Amino acid sequence: MPSAAFDFAPLLPAGLPSPAARWTGLARYSFVGGNNDPDQVPLDGLIDAVNAVMRREGRTLATYGLASGPQGYLRLREFLTAKLQRDAGISCTADDILIVSGSLQALDLVNQTLLSRGDTVIVEQETYQGALNRLTRLGVTAVGIPLDHEGMRMDALASTLAELKSRGIRPKYIYTIPTVQNPTGTIMPVTRRTELLLLSAEYGVPIFEDDCYADLIWEGKRPPAIHAMASNSGVIHIGSFSKSIAPALRVGYIVAPWEMLSRMLALKTDAGSGALEQMVLAEYCAPHFATHVPKLTRGLRAKLDVLMEALNEQFGTSAEFEDTKGGIFLWVKLPDNVDTLKLYQAALAAGVAINPGPEWSTDRAFSRSRLRLCFASPSAEQIREGVAVLADVCRREFGVPVRIANVEKQTLA
């Protein structure tokens, strides 16, 4: 006998986020998300690593934490201590590192440890959407600091910290993506990192350093991490293998003093992040990471060149952007009359997925005509075709650009 579906709605607590939409597949031309180049996943090396580590240590899967303890697989943490010292100048031990399920879990653990509803944090005006969404759900005020070609502006940060102090507000942290900023692709120079540390110490506000894109630098050399330059343990540093190896592996890490790490570890009640992923990464990365990443970045740089050429061809001067220092995103400014939230809907209907700027900014008016394009996942051919479709949709919806591929188009009445 058929019956009505059970109604869960009256049982849901207040404050839940809006329900997720059912996934219907990737757009034909997808310029969204943090997906990487499928052809650059080191598949053969990962397969070899799976076989080798499983034969040697597979039986440790019978023990939570692989007999390495709750902070994560010891061999992976030991690889990270060497990598962080070599690449970022961070001196730490394996006991200073907590392996987590991607940088998103790192964000959650830091926020759960430090934040309460009504708190204030400082972020870059344009920043990671995942960070902003989490702060909104927690009821935390995010104060945005404008950026320039060298990242977060220290003059604006100093003024904001002073103004907040005058109102009796002490921010819980300063969140920054200093090395290949998301979405702008800038790199904060050493002088500005020094200024940031001085302001952090002066106002007693710790720094939350997100270094998830730091491996993907075109020139291959990065400034020292802010964590490496700090003298007072006032920096929490997070990173990830999502952009350097593969995002679906969901492996990230936190470097922090034990005073903080122990608190976060107490909140990480998932019985450990994916063990097999940690084992495979440690086995693969120790001998191959240093040679894999330069090859990956060369491929990404080539795709960025294709994207910039396609934008210049299809949009002309209507699309403004700066050549990035690395990463997988290009931050694009369209004419002021373009609303990228509306463009997003129209473009998606035509098979092109983009990230509208207001979702990545604390200043929706400033970012209204901006968009973020991920160039890592689509092929060169898909990039060219997708930008051509996007330009056609943008002209149809907003009369921009007037010229496409140097051919003047009829403006809609």
C-alpha positions in Angstrom: 0.0 0.0 0.0 1.6 3.3 -1.1 2.2 6.0 1.6 3.3 9.6 1.6 7.0 10.3 1.7 8.3 11.0 5.3 8.6 14.7 5.9 11.9 15.5 7.5 11.4 19.3 7.2 9.9 19.8 10.7 12.9 18.0 12.3 15.6 20.2 10.7 17.4 22.6 13.1 17.4 26.3 12.3 20.5 27.8 10.6 21.2 25.0 8.2 22.7 26.1 4.8 20.4 26.0 1.8 20.1 22.5 0.3 22.6 21.4 -2.3 21.5 21.0 -5.9 21.7 17.6 -7.4 24.9 17.2 -9.4 24.2 17.0 -13.1 27.8 16.7 -14.4 30.5 19.1 -15.5 29.7 21.8 -18.0 31.0 21.3 -21.5 33.4 24.1 -20.9 34.3 24.2 -17.2 36.4 27.1 -15.9 35.3 26.6 -12.2 36.6 24.9 -9.1 40.2 23.9 -8.2 40.4 21.0 -10.6 43.8 20.3 -12.1 45.0 19.0 -15.5 44.0 15.4 -15.8 46.9 14.7 -18.2 49.3 15.9 -15.5 48.2 13.5 -12.8 51.3 11.2 -12.3 49.2 8.1 -12.8 52.0 5.6 -13.5 54.0 6.7 -10.5 51.0 6.6 -8.2 50.1 3.1 -9.4 53.7 2.0 -8.7 53.5 3.7 -5.3 50.2 1.9 -4.4 51.7 -1.5 -5.2 55.0 -0.9 -3.4 53.6 0.6 -0.2 50.7 -1.9 0.1 53.0 -4.9 -0.2 55.3 -3.5 2.4 52.9 -1.9 4.9 49.4 -2.9 3.9 48.7 -4.7 7.1 49.0 -1.5 9.1 45.6 -0.6 7.6 44.3 -2.8 10.4 45.2 -0.1 12.9 43.7 3.3 13.1 46.3 5.9 12.1 48.5 3.2 10.5 50.3 2.8 13.8 51.6 6.3 13.3 49.3 8.0 15.8 46.4 10.5 15.3 48.5 13.2 13.5 48.8 11.1 10.4 51.2 8.7 8.6 54.7 9.3 9.9 56.5 8.9 6.6 54.3 11.5 5.0 54.9 14.0 7.8 58.6 13.3 7.5 58.5 14.0 3.8 56.7 17.3 4.6 59.3 18.4 7.1 62.0 18.1 4.5 59.9 19.7 1.7 58.8 22.6 3.9 62.4 23.3 4.9 63.7 23.1 1.4 60.9 25.0 -0.4 59.4 27.4 2.2 62.2 27.7 4.8 60.0 26.3 7.6 61.9 24.5 10.3 59.6 22.0 12.0 59.4 18.3 13.0 56.9 15.6 12.2 55.3 16.3 15.6 54.5 19.9 14.4 52.3 18.6 11.5 48.7 17.4 11.5 47.5 15.6 8.3 44.0 16.5 7.5 41.4 15.8 4.8 42.3 18.6 2.4 42.8 22.2 3.3 39.0 22.6 3.8 39.3 20.5 6.9 42.2 22.6 8.0 40.0 25.7 7.7 37.3 24.0 9.7 39.7 22.9 12.5 41.3 26.4 12.8 37.9 28.0 12.8 36.5 25.6 15.4 39.4 26.2 17.6 39.5 30.0 17.5 36.1 31.3 16.5 32.8 32.0 18.1 29.7 33.6 16.7 30.1 37.4 16.7 33.9 37.3 16.3 35.8 39.3 13.7 38.6 38.1 11.4 40.6 39.9 8.7 40.8 38.5 5.2 42.0 39.7 1.9 39.2 41.5 0.0 39.3 39.0 -2.8 39.8 35.6 -1.3 38.9 31.9 -1.3 35.1 31.4 -1.5 35.3 28.3 0.8 36.8 30.5 3.5 34.2 33.2 3.2 31.3 30.8 3.2 32.5 29.1 6.4 32.8 32.4 8.2 29.3 33.4 7.1 27.9 30.2 8.4 29.7 30.6 11.7 28.3 34.2 12.2 31.8 35.7 12.0 32.4 39.1 10.5 35.1 39.1 7.8 36.7 42.4 7.2 38.3 42.6 3.8 41.7 44.3 3.1 42.2 45.6 -0.5 45.0 44.0 -2.6 47.4 45.3 -5.2 49.9 43.6 -7.5 51.9 42.5 -4.3 49.0 41.1 -2.4 47.4 42.4 0.8 48.1 46.2 1.2 49.8 46.8 4.5 48.7 50.4 4.7 45.1 49.4 4.6 45.7 46.6 7.1 47.4 49.0 9.5 44.4 51.4 9.3 41.9 48.6 9.7 43.6 47.2 12.8 43.9 50.6 14.4 40.2 51.3 13.6 39.1 48.0 15.1 41.2 48.5 18.2 39.6 51.9 18.7 36.2 50.1 18.9 37.5 47.5 21.3 37.6 44.7 18.6 40.6 42.3 18.5 40.4 40.1 15.4 40.9 36.4 15.9 43.3 36.1 13.0 44.5 37.6 9.7 43.8 35.1 6.9 46.1 35.5 3.9 47.0 33.5 0.8 50.4 35.2 0.3 52.0 32.8 -2.2 50.0 32.7 -5.4 46.9 34.4 -4.1 43.4 33.0 -4.9 41.9 34.4 -7.0 44.3 37.2 -8.1 47.5 35.1 -8.6 49.8 37.6 -6.8 52.8 36.8 -4.6 53.5 38.8 -1.5 57.2 40.0 -1.4 59.4 39.5 1.6 59.3 43.1 2.7 55.5 43.0 2.9 55.6 39.7 4.8 57.9 41.4 7.3 55.4 44.3 7.7 52.6 41.8 8.2 54.5 40.1 11.0 55.2 43.4 12.7 51.5 44.4 12.6 50.5 41.0 13.8 52.8 41.4 16.8 51.8 45.0 17.5 48.1 44.2 17.6 48.3 40.7 19.1 46.5 39.1 16.1 47.8 35.7 14.8 48.3 35.1 11.1 46.5 32.2 9.3 48.7 31.4 6.2 47.1 29.4 3.5 49.8 28.1 1.2 47.8 25.7 -1.0 49.1 27.1 -4.3 52.7 27.8 -3.4 54.1 24.8 -5.3 52.7 26.2 -8.6 55.0 29.1 -9.4 56.2 29.7 -12.9 59.7 30.7 -11.9 60.0 27.8 -9.5 61.3 29.9 -6.6 59.1 31.3 -3.9 59.7 33.7 -0.9 60.0 32.1 2.5 56.7 31.2 4.2 55.4 33.8 6.7 55.6 30.9 9.2 59.3 30.6 8.5 59.9 34.3 9.1 58.0 34.4 12.4 59.8 34.5 15.7 56.9 34.2 18.1 55.0 31.1 16.9 52.1 33.4 15.9 51.5 31.8 12.5 49.3 28.9 11.6 50.4 27.4 8.2 48.3 25.1 6.0 49.0 23.4 2.7 47.7 20.7 0.4 48.5 18.1 -2.1 45.4 19.0 -4.1 47.0 21.3 -6.6 50.4 19.6 -6.8 49.3 16.0 -7.2 45.4 15.6 -7.4 42.5 17.3 -5.6 40.4 14.1 -5.2 43.0 12.6 -2.9 41.9 15.0 -0.2 45.1 15.3 1.7 46.3 18.5 3.4 48.2 19.5 6.5 48.5 22.0 9.3 51.8 23.3 10.8 51.3 25.0 14.1 52.7 25.1 17.7 51.6 22.2 19.9 49.5 24.6 22.0 47.2 25.0 18.9 47.8 21.7 17.3 46.7 19.8 20.4 43.4 21.7 20.5 42.7 21.0 16.8 43.6 17.4 17.2 41.0 17.1 20.0 38.4 18.4 17.6 39.4 16.1 14.7 37.1 13.2 15.7 37.0 11.4 12.3 39.4 8.6 13.5 42.0 9.8 10.9 42.1 11.1 7.4 42.3 8.6 4.5 45.1 6.2 5.2 45.7 4.8 1.8 46.0 8.3 0.3 48.6 9.2 2.9 50.6 6.0 2.3 50.6 6.5 -1.5 51.6 10.1 -1.4 54.5 9.5 0.9 55.7 6.6 -1.3 55.4 8.7 -4.5 56.4 12.1 -3.3 59.7 11.2 -1.6 61.5 10.3 -4.8 59.3 12.1 -7.4 57.8 15.3 -6.1 60.7 17.6 -7.0 60.7 16.5 -10.6 56.9 16.2 -11.0 56.0 19.8 -10.0 58.2 21.6 -12.6 56.6 19.5 -15.4 53.1 20.3 -14.0 53.8 24.0 -13.8 55.1 24.1 -17.4 51.9 22.6 -18.6 49.8 25.0 -16.6 51.7 28.0 -17.8 51.1 26.9 -21.4 47.4 26.7 -20.7 47.4 30.1 -19.1 49.0 31.5 -22.3 46.2 29.9 -24.3 43.5 31.5 -22.0 45.0 34.9 -22.2 45.4 34.7 -26.0 41.7 33.6 -26.3 40.5 36.4 -24.1 42.5 39.0 -26.1 41.1 37.6 -29.3 37.5 37.3 -28.3 37.1 40.2 -25.8 39.8 42.6 -26.9 40.3 45.4 -24.4 36.9 44.6 -22.8 38.7 41.9 -20.7 41.4 43.2 -18.3 43.7 41.0 -16.4 47.3 40.7 -15.1 49.6 37.8 -16.0 49.7 35.7 -12.8 52.8 34.5 -11.0 51.5 30.9 -10.9 48.5 28.8 -9.9 45.5 27.7 -11.9 43.3 30.8 -11.9 43.0 34.1 -13.9 41.1 37.0 -12.3 39.4 39.0 -15.1 37.8 42.4 -15.0 35.0 43.1 -17.6 33.3 46.5 -18.2 31.3 47.9 -15.3 27.9 47.2 -16.9 28.6 43.5 -16.8 27.0 41.7 -13.8 29.0 38.4 -13.6 26.3 36.8 -11.4 23.9 37.2 -14.3 26.6 36.3 -16.8 27.2 33.1 -14.9 23.6 31.9 -15.3 23.5 32.8 -19.0 26.9 31.2 -19.7 26.0 28.0 -17.9 22.9 27.6 -20.0 25.2 27.8 -23.0 27.5 25.2 -21.5 30.2 27.4 -20.0 30.8 27.4 -16.2 32.6 30.4 -14.6 33.1 31.7 -11.1 31.4 35.1 -10.7 33.5 37.6 -8.8 31.1 38.5 -5.9 31.4 35.0 -4.6 35.1 35.5 -4.1 35.1 38.9 -2.4 34.0 40.8 0.7 33.1 43.8 -1.6 30.4 42.7 -3.9 30.2 46.1 -5.7 33.9 46.0 -6.5 33.8 42.5 -7.7 30.5 42.7 -9.6 32.1 42.8 -13.0 34.9 40.4 -12.2 35.2 36.7 -12.7 37.6 33.8 -11.9 38.6 31.4 -14.6 40.3 28.1 -13.8 42.5 27.1 -16.8 44.0 23.9 -15.4 41.3 21.4 -16.2 40.1 22.1 -19.8 42.2 21.3 -22.8 43.7 24.1 -24.9 41.0 23.4 -27.5 38.3 23.6 -24.8 39.7 26.9 -23.5 39.6 28.5 -26.9 36.1 27.2 -27.7 34.8 28.0 -24.2 36.0 31.6 -24.3 34.5 32.1 -27.7 31.1 30.9 -26.4 31.5 33.1 -23.3 32.2 36.2 -25.4 29.1 35.5 -27.5 26.9 35.1 -24.4 28.4 38.3 -22.8 27.8 40.3 -26.0 24.2 39.0 -26.2 23.5 39.8 -22.6 25.4 43.0 -22.0 26.6 44.3 -25.4 30.2 43.5 -24.4 32.4 43.0 -26.3 31.4 45.1 -29.3 34.1 43.2 -31.4 34.6 39.5 -31.2 37.7 38.1 -33.0 38.2 41.6 -34.4 34.8 41.5 -36.1 32.4 44.2 -35.1 29.1 42.7 -33.9 25.6 44.1 -34.1 24.7 45.4 -30.7 21.3 44.2 -29.5 18.5 46.8 -29.4 
